[in-house]
Amino acid sequence: MKQVILVRRDLKMDKGKLAAQVAHASVKAVLKTDKKKLQEWLDEGMKKVVLKVDSKKDLINYKNLAEDVGLKAALITDAAKTFFNKPTTTCLGIGPDDDEKIDQVTGKLQMY
């Protein structure tokens, strides 16, 4: 069991902003997760992997691919109160779910 968070590298967020956005994606995706899968993930140590994509278009594409295979996905749009000048879609949380199922969708992406 694992969760992946896809982050746009084109935004060049500073470390603090990136950490906050990844946390938002993780929590929002967890809140959508089936209780049985969530408990299994918790029992296994809550594995998370942060991966990089190039653009908002990529995030939307991976969200659709994830949902097409039955994965829970949570797209995050920052409200532009600190770092950005306008609302900006920053990242996507997928899972937690079975490693193999998530890898079908994100297995070719590189770690952030």
Backbone torsions as a table, in degrees:
resi	resn	phi	psi	omega
1	MET	NA	139.0	175.2
2	LYS	-157.3	169.6	173.1
3	GLN	-126.1	142.7	173.3
4	VAL	-120.7	146.7	175.1
5	ILE	-124.3	122.1	178.8
6	LEU	-96.5	131.1	-175.9
7	VAL	-122.8	135.4	175.4
8	ARG	-71.9	120.6	178.4
9	ARG	-84.5	-17.1	-179.9
10	ASP	-69.2	-15.9	-177.9
11	LEU	-81.9	-19.3	178.1
12	LYS	50.6	49.7	178.0
13	MET	-68.5	146.8	173.9
14	ASP	-71.8	168.3	-172.4
15	LYS	-59.9	-39.8	-179.8
16	GLY	-66.0	-44.7	179.4
17	LYS	-64.4	-43.9	179.3
18	LEU	-59.7	-44.8	179.9
19	ALA	-61.1	-42.7	179.9
20	ALA	-64.7	-42.3	-179.3
21	GLN	-66.9	-39.9	176.7
22	VAL	-62.7	-41.9	178.5
23	ALA	-62.4	-43.0	177.0
24	HIS	-58.0	-45.9	-178.7
25	ALA	-64.5	-41.5	179.7
26	SER	-61.6	-50.6	-177.3
27	VAL	-64.0	-45.9	-177.5
28	LYS	-62.5	-40.0	178.2
29	ALA	-68.1	-40.2	178.2
30	VAL	-60.3	-40.8	-179.0
31	LEU	-64.2	-20.5	178.2
32	LYS	-90.0	-10.5	-170.0
33	THR	-79.8	141.0	174.3
34	ASP	-55.1	137.9	-175.3
35	LYS	-59.4	-37.0	-179.8
36	LYS	-66.1	-46.3	178.1
37	LYS	-64.9	-39.9	179.2
38	LEU	-60.8	-45.1	-179.3
39	GLN	-64.5	-40.4	177.4
40	GLU	-60.8	-43.9	178.5
41	TRP	-62.9	-43.7	177.9
42	LEU	-61.0	-44.3	-179.2
43	ASP	-64.6	-28.8	-178.3
44	GLU	-89.6	0.3	175.2
45	GLY	105.7	7.7	174.6
46	MET	58.6	49.4	-180.0
47	LYS	-59.6	130.9	176.2
48	LYS	-131.4	142.5	177.7
49	VAL	-131.4	129.9	179.3
50	VAL	-102.3	123.8	-176.3
51	LEU	-119.3	158.3	-177.3
52	LYS	-110.5	144.4	171.8
53	VAL	-129.8	167.9	-174.0
54	ASP	-89.5	-24.8	-168.4
55	SER	-159.0	170.7	173.8
56	LYS	-61.1	-39.4	178.3
57	LYS	-56.8	-41.4	177.6
58	ASP	-63.1	-43.8	179.2
59	LEU	-58.1	-45.7	-178.8
60	ILE	-65.3	-41.0	178.0
61	ASN	-60.5	-47.1	-179.7
62	TYR	-68.2	-32.3	175.0
63	LYS	-61.7	-46.4	179.7
64	ASN	-64.6	-42.4	177.9
65	LEU	-61.9	-43.8	180.0
66	ALA	-62.0	-47.9	-179.0
67	GLU	-65.9	-32.8	178.3
68	ASP	-61.9	-29.3	178.7
69	VAL	-100.6	10.4	173.6
70	GLY	89.9	15.0	177.5
71	LEU	-86.8	147.7	173.4
72	LYS	-80.9	135.9	-177.5
73	ALA	-139.5	142.1	-177.9
74	ALA	-132.5	113.3	178.4
75	LEU	-87.2	134.9	-177.2
76	ILE	-112.3	128.1	174.2
77	THR	-119.6	118.4	179.9
78	ASP	-68.4	143.0	-175.6
79	ALA	-82.6	-3.2	176.5
80	ALA	68.1	41.7	177.6
81	LYS	-97.4	-14.0	-177.9
82	THR	-133.4	-68.1	-168.8
83	PHE	-86.4	-43.8	-175.8
84	PHE	-96.6	154.7	179.1
85	ASN	-85.9	-18.1	178.8
86	LYS	-146.0	159.6	178.0
87	PRO	-52.0	133.2	-172.6
88	THR	-138.2	127.2	176.2
89	THR	-75.7	121.5	-169.8
90	THR	-110.0	-39.6	-173.8
91	CYS	-158.1	174.4	-176.0
92	LEU	-139.4	124.8	172.5
93	GLY	-96.0	135.7	177.2
94	ILE	-127.9	127.7	178.3
95	GLY	87.4	-170.2	21.2
96	PRO	-77.3	150.9	177.9
97	ASP	-164.1	-176.0	179.9
98	ASP	-60.8	135.8	-179.9
99	ASP	-49.9	-47.9	-174.5
100	GLU	-63.9	-38.5	-179.8
101	LYS	-66.4	-43.8	178.6
102	ILE	-66.9	-40.6	-179.8
103	ASP	-63.0	-26.7	175.4
104	GLN	-57.9	-32.9	-175.5
105	VAL	-94.8	-44.2	-169.6
106	THR	-115.7	4.6	-172.3
107	GLY	-58.6	-21.7	-178.3
108	LYS	-94.8	-3.0	-179.0
109	LEU	-80.4	154.0	179.2
110	GLN	-96.0	152.6	177.6
111	MET	-67.1	147.7	-179.8
112	TYR	-76.4	NA	NA
